[in-house]
Amino acid sequence: MAFNLLPLLLIGGAAAYVVTSDKKKKEEEKECPPTTTVSLGELSSVSTRATEKFGHNEDPSKEASFLVNELLPNGCSRASKDSTFKISIPEADKSWELSIPDAYMLLFASGISVRVHASKLTEPQAKKLWTRELDWYKKLTGKNFDPSESAMELAKLVGEALFGKVGGGNPSEDLIPEDSCPGTLIYDIDEAELIKLTEAEARGRQLSPNDPFKIADVIFATVAPPACTKRDFGTIVTVSMSIGGGPQGSRTTDLAALYAMFVIEAAKSINLGPAQMAAVESEVASNYKQLTGKDLTL
């Protein structure tokens, strides 16, 4: 599993985590406020204490939870999906806002990466822990964790403020494992992409001449990012056609439904009889229903 360590608050080789002042910690809030603002100074003030408390644990979840709780007023937790952190960076005259669950995921990813690079975790162990938190995030929010929406720009802002490298030149590696499917995808089908699809279908038919599901597996592997699977129904895909005379429209679906379309098209291409075709359509719809709890609309 690849770990591209994002320049997320690395100071002097140690991760500097999101923290808060005692004043904020002591505030009594019955409900989590919509936004909690922290400064760049607050971002690094409790890094040593967090490491001393939980740095020896193989599982970084306690460390990440402690850091989030230190930042938040009473009434908030890592599951406060309707509330955000606003991270202020006066040095760069910028600020960035991200949800509390996103902040937790970034901190957890940081903890994983620190442990992998310190040989406290093997990559298989780290992947198992990361998958567990990805499942938690998806169950909580109803979507896949997509670091491109929250982490990348935040990392750039923090990198600029801490290291003065505006416009690039990150001083460290990335903190986010590259094995999570993005929350959104754009799939443009033009002449070149249509050729790729045709070639993928031909390869699938060579391997499995009479199995539309296996043919669709080959097509899906050609289209989808490596981290995505045909079960990622939380990933939203915008499919647009631009063949010949320009754009012919677009539609939005999810990745599991896109796979279902590939199965149906593969079944048509191998000229199944009416009864066999009906059986494939029924199986595709049933699989999708079991996976998502929703009816399949193609």
C-alpha positions in Angstrom: 0.0 0.0 0.0 1.4 3.3 -1.0 1.7 6.1 1.5 2.0 9.6 -0.1 2.7 11.6 3.1 0.8 14.9 2.7 2.7 17.9 4.3 0.1 18.0 7.0 1.6 19.8 10.0 5.0 18.2 10.1 7.3 20.2 12.3 10.8 19.1 13.1 10.1 15.6 11.9 7.2 15.1 14.3 3.5 15.3 13.4 2.0 18.6 14.6 -1.6 17.9 15.2 -4.8 20.0 15.4 -5.1 21.1 19.0 -6.9 23.7 21.1 -6.5 26.0 24.1 -7.6 25.1 27.6 -10.2 27.9 27.3 -11.9 26.2 24.4 -11.7 22.8 26.2 -13.4 24.2 29.3 -16.3 25.9 27.4 -19.5 24.2 28.1 -21.6 23.6 25.0 -24.7 21.4 25.0 -24.6 21.2 21.2 -21.7 21.2 18.9 -21.3 24.6 17.3 -21.4 24.9 13.5 -17.7 25.9 13.3 -14.7 25.8 15.6 -11.8 28.1 14.6 -8.2 27.4 15.5 -5.0 29.2 14.6 -1.7 27.9 13.3 -0.2 28.3 16.8 -2.9 26.0 18.2 -2.2 23.5 15.5 1.2 22.5 17.1 0.8 23.2 20.8 -0.1 19.8 22.0 1.8 17.5 19.7 4.3 16.4 22.3 1.6 15.6 24.9 -0.4 13.6 22.3 2.7 11.6 21.4 3.6 11.0 25.0 0.1 9.7 25.8 -0.6 7.5 22.7 2.4 7.4 20.5 3.3 3.9 21.7 0.0 2.5 20.6 0.0 0.6 17.3 -3.6 1.7 16.7 -3.6 5.5 16.2 -7.4 5.9 16.8 -7.0 6.9 20.5 -4.4 9.5 19.5 -6.5 10.9 16.7 -9.6 11.0 19.0 -7.7 12.7 21.8 -6.5 15.4 19.4 -9.9 16.1 18.0 -11.5 16.2 21.5 -8.8 18.6 22.7 -9.7 20.9 19.8 -13.5 20.8 20.2 -15.7 22.3 22.8 -18.0 20.1 24.9 -20.9 18.6 22.9 -18.7 17.7 19.9 -17.0 14.5 18.9 -15.3 13.0 15.9 -18.8 12.0 14.7 -20.1 15.7 14.5 -20.5 15.5 10.8 -22.5 18.7 10.6 -19.8 20.8 12.2 -16.5 22.0 10.9 -13.0 23.1 11.8 -11.9 26.4 10.4 -8.1 26.5 10.4 -6.8 30.0 10.3 -3.3 30.7 8.8 -2.6 34.4 9.2 0.9 34.0 7.9 -0.6 33.0 4.5 -3.6 35.3 5.0 -5.8 32.2 4.4 -8.1 29.8 6.2 -9.5 26.4 5.4 -12.7 24.7 6.6 -13.3 21.0 6.7 -15.7 18.7 8.5 -14.8 17.3 11.9 -14.9 13.7 10.6 -12.6 14.7 7.7 -10.2 16.2 10.3 -10.3 13.0 12.3 -9.5 11.0 9.2 -6.5 13.2 8.3 -5.2 12.8 11.9 -5.7 9.1 11.8 -3.9 8.9 8.5 -1.1 10.9 9.9 -0.8 8.5 12.9 -0.7 5.5 10.5 2.0 7.0 8.4 4.2 7.9 11.3 3.9 4.4 12.6 4.6 2.8 9.3 7.7 4.9 8.8 8.9 4.1 12.3 8.3 0.4 11.6 5.7 0.2 14.4 3.2 -1.0 11.8 3.5 -3.2 8.8 1.8 -2.0 5.6 -0.8 -4.9 5.8 -1.6 -3.9 9.4 -1.9 -0.3 8.4 -4.2 -1.1 5.5 -6.5 -3.1 7.9 -6.7 -0.2 10.3 -7.2 2.4 7.5 -10.0 0.2 6.0 -11.7 0.1 9.3 -11.8 3.9 9.6 -12.9 4.2 6.0 -15.9 2.0 6.8 -16.6 4.1 9.9 -16.5 7.3 7.8 -18.8 5.9 5.1 -21.3 4.6 7.6 -21.4 8.0 9.4 -21.5 10.3 6.3 -23.0 8.1 3.6 -20.1 8.7 1.3 -16.5 7.6 0.8 -13.7 9.6 2.4 -12.2 11.7 -0.4 -9.0 13.4 0.6 -8.9 15.4 -2.6 -11.8 17.4 -1.2 -10.3 18.3 2.1 -6.7 17.3 2.6 -4.9 18.5 -0.5 -5.7 22.2 -0.3 -5.3 22.2 3.5 -1.9 20.6 3.1 -0.9 23.2 0.6 -2.1 26.0 2.9 -0.3 24.6 5.9 2.8 23.9 3.8 2.9 27.5 2.7 2.4 28.9 6.2 5.0 26.6 7.8 7.6 26.4 5.1 7.1 29.4 3.0 6.9 27.3 -0.2 4.1 29.0 -2.1 3.3 27.2 -5.3 4.8 23.9 -4.6 7.9 22.3 -3.2 6.4 20.3 -0.4 9.0 19.5 2.3 7.6 16.1 3.2 5.7 13.2 1.8 1.9 12.6 1.7 -0.1 11.4 4.7 -3.0 9.8 2.9 -2.9 6.2 1.8 -3.7 5.9 -1.9 -6.1 3.0 -1.6 -9.4 4.8 -1.1 -11.9 5.3 -3.9 -12.7 9.0 -4.5 -16.1 10.2 -3.6 -16.7 11.6 -7.1 -15.5 10.7 -10.6 -15.9 12.2 -14.0 -15.9 9.7 -16.9 -15.7 11.3 -20.4 -16.3 8.9 -23.3 -14.8 10.2 -26.5 -13.5 8.4 -29.6 -10.3 7.3 -27.8 -12.2 6.1 -24.7 -14.6 4.2 -26.9 -11.7 2.3 -28.5 -10.4 1.4 -25.0 -13.9 0.1 -24.1 -14.1 -2.0 -27.3 -10.7 -3.5 -26.7 -11.5 -4.2 -23.1 -14.7 -6.0 -24.1 -12.8 -8.0 -26.6 -10.3 -9.1 -23.9 -13.1 -10.0 -21.6 -14.8 -12.1 -24.3 -11.5 -13.9 -25.0 -11.1 -14.8 -21.3 -14.8 -15.6 -20.6 -16.8 -15.9 -23.9 -20.2 -16.6 -22.3 -20.0 -14.8 -18.9 -21.1 -11.1 -19.0 -20.1 -10.6 -15.4 -16.5 -11.6 -16.1 -16.5 -9.5 -19.3 -17.8 -6.5 -17.3 -15.0 -7.1 -14.7 -12.4 -6.5 -17.4 -14.2 -3.4 -18.7 -14.6 -2.0 -15.2 -10.9 -2.5 -14.4 -10.1 -0.5 -17.5 -12.4 2.4 -16.6 -12.2 2.7 -12.8 -9.3 4.0 -10.7 -7.2 1.2 -9.1 -8.6 1.9 -5.6 -12.2 1.5 -6.7 -14.3 -1.6 -6.8 -17.7 -2.5 -8.3 -19.1 -2.4 -4.8 -18.3 1.3 -4.3 -21.9 2.6 -4.6 -21.0 5.6 -2.6 -18.8 6.9 -5.4 -20.8 9.2 -7.7 -19.8 9.1 -11.4 -20.7 11.7 -14.0 -20.7 10.0 -17.4 -20.5 12.3 -20.4 -20.5 11.4 -24.1 -18.6 13.5 -26.7 -18.3 11.4 -29.8 -18.3 12.7 -33.3 -20.1 16.0 -33.3 -19.3 17.1 -29.8 -21.1 16.6 -26.4 -24.2 14.3 -26.5 -25.2 14.8 -22.9 -24.3 13.4 -19.5 -25.8 11.4 -16.7 -24.9 10.9 -13.0 -24.9 7.5 -11.4 -22.9 5.5 -8.9 -19.9 3.3 -9.5 -21.8 0.0 -8.7 -24.6 1.0 -11.1 -22.0 1.8 -13.8 -20.7 -1.8 -13.3 -24.2 -3.1 -13.7 -24.5 -1.2 -17.0 -21.3 -2.9 -18.2 -22.8 -6.3 -17.3 -26.0 -5.6 -19.3 -24.1 -4.3 -22.3 -21.8 -7.3 -22.2 -24.8 -9.6 -22.1 -26.2 -7.9 -25.2 -22.9 -8.2 -27.0 -22.7 -12.0 -26.6 -26.3 -12.3 -28.0 -27.9 -14.1 -25.1 -31.4 -15.4 -25.7 -34.4 -13.7 -24.1 -34.6 -16.0 -21.1 -30.9 -15.8 -20.4 -31.0 -12.0 -20.8 -33.8 -11.7 -18.4 -31.9 -13.9 -15.9 -28.9 -11.7 -16.1 -30.9 -8.5 -15.7 -32.7 -10.0 -12.7 -29.4 -11.0 -11.1 -27.8 -7.6 -11.7 -30.8 -5.9 -10.1 -30.8 -8.3 -7.2 -27.1 -7.8 -6.5 -27.5 -4.0 -6.6 -30.5 -4.1 -4.3 -28.6 -6.3 -1.7 -25.6 -4.0 -1.9 -27.3 -0.6 -1.7 -30.8 -1.2 -0.4 -32.1 0.6 -3.5 -33.6 -0.4 -6.8 -31.3 -0.3 -9.8 -32.1 2.4 -12.4 -30.3 2.1 -15.7 
